[in-house]
Structure formats: structure tokens, C-alpha cells
């Protein structure tokens, strides 16, 4: 017999690995791997979008605009995304947009003025991130799926820490989400036992 805690851990592990994402998304092609900020001479600040189905698309919009629209789409307030324990998330802390999206912030380009330098790497995907040494000190390559290696400007140790931190945040989010579902189901069960006059 599986206990509630074991079931919660099992479901959290499955979701954390990106399994059953087709039950969460209406369109599996929308599964996001990462957003990488970039600059295009003809289009200004742009964003490279990587998807689980292997697509890589360049969107001529700043990453701030994309993440703002994503937050609104998920029913969140863009500037007030909370952590799983109810605290307001700092700029580079992991951010969860839903059971299918928890991003780690990793530096993907050198600072240029006020441009965004951090890419967002989703840990709720059916791929494992492999981190290797980069061409210079404090740089790394992130390997994921069949995409070309992504150069980032932080050490492998730091990158792994950021990815692990995001995974922990994602698991905590999923556990709390499942606990709320169980509580809701328990409440409904009690209501079924009570007569209309007792509710």
C-alpha cells in the first residue's frame, strides 16, 4: 500500500522529470526548455526560445516581455511571483509559473548596460541538464536534449547549484499543490457524510 507521503514524493518526482506534461499542457509543442536573452542588430533585444520538441525559435521581443506575458497567461502577477514557502521571489531566485515551469536563472551573456544577462532554464522537462567546463574560467556549457551546447558565464559548480536549487523549489511547489488537492478532496468527502442541515 502506498502512503500519502510516498504518493506525493512519487508524483513530485515524475513531474520534476517532466513526465505527464501532456496532461498539463493542451499542446505538447509548447513545452519550454529555456529562454536565452540575445541581441539582434536588426531587432534589438530578442529571446531565443528552446522547446522540448526540439524547436529553437528567435522571438524579436525582450525576455522581460515574454516572461511578463507568460506570468499573466498563468494567472500570476508578473512582479509578485512568490516562492513555494510564501516569500516574494528575489530577482535571481528560482521562479515557478506552474507545475510545468520552474526556472533557474543562469548568466548567459556579459553585462551590457541594463540588458538582461540571465537566461531561464526550466527544470520540469523530460531531459537532464549536463554541465561541462567552458572555454574560459567561470564559464560552462549546458547540454540539454539535442540542442547545441549553450555557453553560460558561471562556473559549472555554480550552474549545478542553481539547477539543483530550482529543482528543490519545483518539488516543494508540487508537494504543496498535491497537498492542497488532497485537502480539498478530504473536505468534499466530509461534506458528503454530512446532511444538508449540518453543512
Secondary structure as GFF3:
##gff-version 3
##sequence-region A 1 199
A	DSSP	alpha_helix	4	16	.	.	.	ID=ss1
A	DSSP	alpha_helix	21	24	.	.	.	ID=ss2
A	DSSP	three_ten_helix	28	30	.	.	.	ID=ss3
A	DSSP	beta_strand	32	40	.	.	.	ID=ss4
A	DSSP	beta_strand	44	51	.	.	.	ID=ss5
A	DSSP	beta_strand	56	59	.	.	.	ID=ss6
A	DSSP	alpha_helix	63	73	.	.	.	ID=ss7
A	DSSP	beta_strand	95	98	.	.	.	ID=ss8
A	DSSP	beta_strand	101	107	.	.	.	ID=ss9
A	DSSP	beta_strand	118	122	.	.	.	ID=ss10
A	DSSP	beta_strand	130	133	.	.	.	ID=ss11
A	DSSP	beta_strand	140	143	.	.	.	ID=ss12
A	DSSP	beta_strand	150	152	.	.	.	ID=ss13
A	DSSP	alpha_helix	156	193	.	.	.	ID=ss14
###
